[in-house]
Amino acid sequence: MLKRGNPLARGEAVKPQFLSALSRANSEPFPDGARRLGLARAVTSTDNPLTRRVLVNWVWQHHFGQGLVRTPDDWGTRGNRPTHPELLDHLASVFAADGGSIKQLHRRIMLSAVYAEGAMENEKARNADPDNQLWWRMPTHRLEMEAMLDSMLWASGEIDLTMGGRAFDRESQPGVLRRSVYAFVNRDIVSNLSSTFDAANPSSCTARRPDTTVPQQALFALNSEFVQDRARALAALTGKSAGTDDSLRVRELYHRVFSREPRPAELTRILRFVQTGDKTAQDMAWQQVAHSLLAANEFSFVD
């Protein structure tokens, strides 16, 4: 130890071992030549109570927009206490029992009653619990940028699910239809698209992305060539499968984009819009309908 950082004021020697607060009293120092391996084993050890809880909280935050612990980067005395400590412990325990299967953890959360809650307001519940600490509603949150782009590719039927391969640069290769997990991230120059949609800083650890709503996000949905190309492909896809049945075509659009049936008023309004003009005008109208659905809040927000 260097007292107050002074190299001339040396204190007692520190052994290379795991945090004492998360270790047994008789834990051994990491052996020479295998210190990083020892650290990795200590972090993932079944004796470490923290790692499983942090991971479970991260998955919960992914699905709900906020975690059971709402300070995901601070689990110390200054961080927030979990809203449901027993639930956090239970999920951490079954996660360990499942052999650390994240897929099983996703399934367990998504089959729960709380995940099935809607985002509808309830005045009585809002007055009693304004911060939704008791999870009486699904918190409305926007899809992350990568999930939004991939969802558009899926809805248009264009997504390339090929596994592995080299990364692609979304800026210079906008026509690549691969999943965003294969997109190149430039640590030196953050793209305009990434900064517009609150992408994580690639040069630091980000436990939770910032959440902003700015005009550039709506402008991207309305003017981006990427979105317009997906709308064109979506309109062509549904036109091919539905044939000349315009009502069926509207229903397929809604199923692919919103995963629901169109309301009667929506169906009537769209049919009135697309059934005017010649064939060219109608084709353009269908593209505009597809574009309006992809640009809608219902597509970009999870509720």
FITI-594636 format. One record per residue (C-alpha): x, y, z. Coordinates in steps of 0.25 Angstrom, whole numbers, padded with zeros to 4 digits, always signed. Each point is the difference from the previous one (the first is absolute). Example, Ala and Ser with C-alpha at 12.3 -4.5 7.8 and 13.67 -1.06 7.14 Angstrom:
2
[[+0049 -0018 +0031]]
[[+0006 +0014 -0002]]
//
This chain:
303
[[+0000 +0000 +0000]]
[[+0005 +0014 -0003]]
[[-0006 +0009 +0011]]
[[-0007 +0012 -0007]]
[[+0006 -0005 -0013]]
[[+0014 +0004 +0005]]
[[+0010 -0010 -0006]]
[[+0010 +0004 +0012]]
[[-0011 -0003 +0011]]
[[-0002 -0015 -0002]]
[[-0009 -0008 +0009]]
[[-0003 -0015 +0001]]
[[+0001 -0009 -0012]]
[[-0013 -0004 -0007]]
[[-0002 -0015 -0005]]
[[-0006 -0002 -0013]]
[[-0013 -0006 +0003]]
[[-0015 +0003 -0001]]
[[-0008 +0010 +0007]]
[[-0001 -0004 +0015]]
[[-0014 +0005 +0001]]
[[-0004 -0011 -0011]]
[[+0009 -0011 +0005]]
[[+0001 -0010 +0011]]
[[+0009 +0004 +0012]]
[[+0010 -0011 -0004]]
[[+0001 +0003 -0015]]
[[+0014 -0002 -0006]]
[[+0008 +0010 -0008]]
[[+0000 -0002 -0015]]
[[+0012 -0008 -0004]]
[[+0012 +0006 -0008]]
[[-0002 -0001 -0015]]
[[-0015 -0003 +0001]]
[[-0005 +0013 +0007]]
[[-0010 +0004 -0011]]
[[-0005 -0015 -0001]]
[[-0002 +0001 +0015]]
[[-0007 +0013 -0001]]
[[-0009 -0006 -0011]]
[[-0003 -0012 +0009]]
[[-0003 +0008 +0012]]
[[-0010 +0009 -0008]]
[[-0008 -0012 -0005]]
[[+0001 -0008 +0012]]
[[-0012 -0006 +0006]]
[[+0005 +0006 +0013]]
[[-0001 +0014 -0005]]
[[-0014 +0005 +0003]]
[[+0001 +0013 -0009]]
[[+0003 -0005 -0015]]
[[-0013 -0008 -0002]]
[[-0009 +0012 +0006]]
[[+0007 +0010 -0009]]
[[-0002 -0009 -0012]]
[[-0015 -0003 +0004]]
[[-0002 +0015 +0002]]
[[+0006 +0003 -0014]]
[[-0010 -0009 -0007]]
[[-0012 +0005 +0008]]
[[+0004 +0014 -0004]]
[[+0001 -0004 -0015]]
[[-0014 -0005 +0001]]
[[-0006 +0011 +0008]]
[[+0008 +0012 -0003]]
[[+0005 +0001 +0015]]
[[+0005 -0011 +0009]]
[[-0004 -0005 +0014]]
[[+0012 +0008 +0004]]
[[-0001 +0014 -0007]]
[[+0014 +0003 +0002]]
[[+0006 -0011 -0008]]
[[+0014 +0006 +0000]]
[[+0000 +0002 +0015]]
[[-0003 -0012 +0010]]
[[+0007 +0006 +0011]]
[[-0006 +0008 +0012]]
[[-0003 +0012 -0008]]
[[-0008 -0007 -0011]]
[[-0014 -0003 +0001]]
[[-0006 -0012 +0007]]
[[-0007 -0010 -0008]]
[[-0015 +0002 -0002]]
[[-0002 -0015 +0003]]
[[+0012 -0006 +0007]]
[[-0007 -0014 +0001]]
[[-0003 +0000 -0015]]
[[+0014 +0004 -0003]]
[[+0006 -0012 +0009]]
[[-0010 -0010 -0006]]
[[+0004 +0003 -0014]]
[[+0014 +0000 +0003]]
[[-0001 -0014 +0007]]
[[-0008 -0006 -0011]]
[[+0010 +0006 -0010]]
[[+0011 -0008 +0007]]
[[-0009 -0012 +0000]]
[[-0002 +0001 -0015]]
[[+0015 -0001 -0002]]
[[+0001 +0015 -0003]]
[[-0009 -0001 -0012]]
[[-0004 +0014 -0004]]
[[-0010 -0006 -0010]]
[[-0008 -0006 +0011]]
[[+0001 +0013 +0008]]
[[-0006 +0007 -0012]]
[[-0011 -0010 +0000]]
[[-0003 +0000 +0015]]
[[-0002 +0015 +0000]]
[[-0008 +0001 -0013]]
[[-0010 -0010 +0005]]
[[-0002 +0007 +0013]]
[[-0013 +0008 +0003]]
[[+0008 +0013 +0001]]
[[+0005 -0001 -0014]]
[[-0014 -0002 -0005]]
[[-0005 +0013 +0006]]
[[-0003 +0011 -0009]]
[[+0004 +0015 +0000]]
[[-0014 +0005 +0003]]
[[-0001 +0011 +0011]]
[[-0007 -0002 +0013]]
[[-0003 +0012 +0008]]
[[-0001 -0007 +0013]]
[[+0013 -0008 -0002]]
[[+0007 +0013 -0005]]
[[-0003 +0008 +0012]]
[[+0004 -0011 +0009]]
[[+0013 -0004 -0007]]
[[+0004 +0011 -0010]]
[[+0013 -0006 -0003]]
[[-0005 -0014 -0003]]
[[+0008 -0006 +0011]]
[[-0010 -0011 +0001]]
[[-0001 -0003 -0015]]
[[-0015 +0002 -0002]]
[[+0002 +0004 -0014]]
[[+0010 -0003 -0011]]
[[+0010 +0012 -0001]]
[[-0001 +0006 -0014]]
[[+0014 +0000 -0006]]
[[+0006 +0002 -0014]]
[[+0007 -0012 -0007]]
[[+0015 +0002 +0000]]
[[+0005 +0004 -0014]]
[[+0006 -0013 -0004]]
[[-0013 -0007 +0004]]
[[-0008 +0010 -0008]]
[[+0008 -0001 -0013]]
[[+0000 -0016 +0001]]
[[-0015 +0001 +0003]]
[[-0002 +0008 -0013]]
[[+0008 -0010 -0008]]
[[-0008 -0012 +0006]]
[[-0014 +0007 -0003]]
[[+0004 +0003 -0015]]
[[+0005 -0015 -0001]]
[[+0014 +0004 -0004]]
[[+0008 -0003 +0013]]
[[+0012 -0009 -0003]]
[[+0002 -0010 +0012]]
[[+0013 -0006 -0005]]
[[+0009 -0003 +0012]]
[[+0014 +0005 +0001]]
[[+0009 +0007 -0010]]
[[+0006 +0014 -0001]]
[[-0006 +0013 +0006]]
[[-0006 +0010 -0010]]
[[+0001 +0015 +0001]]
[[-0015 +0005 +0000]]
[[+0005 +0014 -0004]]
[[+0007 -0005 -0013]]
[[-0008 -0012 -0002]]
[[-0015 +0004 +0002]]
[[-0005 -0011 -0009]]
[[+0005 -0011 +0009]]
[[-0012 -0007 +0006]]
[[+0007 -0008 +0012]]
[[-0003 +0001 +0014]]
[[+0005 +0012 +0008]]
[[+0009 -0009 +0009]]
[[+0009 -0001 -0013]]
[[+0001 +0015 -0002]]
[[+0014 +0007 +0002]]
[[+0001 +0010 +0011]]
[[+0010 +0011 -0002]]
[[+0006 +0004 +0014]]
[[+0006 +0012 -0005]]
[[-0012 +0006 -0008]]
[[-0014 -0003 +0005]]
[[-0010 +0000 -0012]]
[[-0011 +0010 +0000]]
[[-0010 -0011 +0000]]
[[+0006 -0006 +0013]]
[[+0000 +0014 +0007]]
[[-0014 +0003 -0004]]
[[-0005 -0013 +0006]]
[[+0008 +0000 +0013]]
[[+0009 -0011 -0004]]
[[+0010 -0004 +0011]]
[[+0014 +0007 +0001]]
[[+0009 -0011 -0006]]
[[+0012 +0005 +0008]]
[[-0006 -0002 +0014]]
[[-0009 -0010 +0007]]
[[-0014 +0004 -0001]]
[[-0010 -0007 +0010]]
[[-0012 +0008 -0005]]
[[-0001 +0008 -0013]]
[[-0005 +0014 +0001]]
[[-0015 +0002 -0004]]
[[-0003 +0013 -0008]]
[[-0011 +0004 -0010]]
[[+0005 +0010 -0010]]
[[-0005 +0004 -0014]]
[[+0011 -0007 -0007]]
[[-0006 -0013 +0003]]
[[-0014 +0003 -0006]]
[[+0008 +0006 -0012]]
[[+0008 -0013 -0002]]
[[-0013 -0008 +0000]]
[[-0006 +0010 -0011]]
[[+0011 +0003 -0009]]
[[+0011 -0012 +0002]]
[[+0002 -0008 -0013]]
[[+0002 -0012 +0009]]
[[-0015 +0001 +0005]]
[[-0005 +0004 -0014]]
[[+0007 -0012 -0006]]
[[-0006 -0009 +0011]]
[[-0014 +0006 -0003]]
[[+0001 -0003 -0014]]
[[+0004 -0015 +0002]]
[[-0011 -0001 +0011]]
[[-0010 +0005 -0010]]
[[+0005 -0010 -0011]]
[[+0000 -0011 +0010]]
[[-0014 +0001 +0004]]
[[-0005 +0003 -0014]]
[[+0006 -0013 -0005]]
[[-0006 -0008 +0012]]
[[-0014 +0007 +0000]]
[[-0002 +0001 -0015]]
[[-0012 +0009 -0003]]
[[-0007 -0001 +0013]]
[[+0003 +0014 +0006]]
[[-0006 -0003 +0014]]
[[+0009 -0012 +0001]]
[[+0012 +0008 -0004]]
[[-0003 +0010 +0011]]
[[-0002 -0011 +0010]]
[[+0014 -0006 -0004]]
[[+0006 +0014 +0001]]
[[-0005 +0001 +0014]]
[[+0004 -0014 +0004]]
[[+0014 +0002 -0005]]
[[+0002 +0014 +0006]]
[[-0009 +0001 +0013]]
[[-0003 -0015 +0002]]
[[-0015 +0003 +0001]]
[[-0012 +0001 -0008]]
[[-0003 +0014 -0006]]
[[-0012 +0007 +0007]]
[[-0012 +0002 -0009]]
[[+0002 +0015 -0001]]
[[+0015 -0002 -0004]]
[[-0004 -0010 -0010]]
[[-0011 +0009 -0006]]
[[+0010 +0012 -0001]]
[[+0011 -0008 -0007]]
[[-0009 -0006 -0010]]
[[-0006 +0013 -0003]]
[[+0015 +0006 -0002]]
[[+0005 -0012 -0009]]
[[-0012 -0002 -0009]]
[[+0001 +0013 -0007]]
[[+0008 +0003 -0013]]
[[+0006 -0009 -0010]]
[[+0009 -0012 +0002]]
[[+0013 +0009 +0002]]
[[-0007 +0009 +0010]]
[[-0006 -0012 +0008]]
[[+0014 -0007 +0000]]
[[+0006 +0013 +0006]]
[[-0012 +0001 +0010]]
[[+0003 -0014 +0005]]
[[+0015 +0004 +0002]]
[[-0004 +0013 +0008]]
[[-0009 -0009 +0009]]
[[+0011 -0009 +0003]]
[[+0009 +0012 +0003]]
[[-0010 +0006 +0009]]
[[-0001 -0013 +0008]]
[[+0015 -0002 +0001]]
[[+0001 +0015 +0005]]
[[-0011 -0001 +0010]]
[[+0003 +0000 +0015]]
[[-0007 -0013 +0001]]
[[+0011 -0007 -0008]]
[[+0012 +0007 +0008]]
[[-0006 -0001 +0014]]
[[-0002 -0012 +0009]]
[[-0012 +0000 +0008]]
//
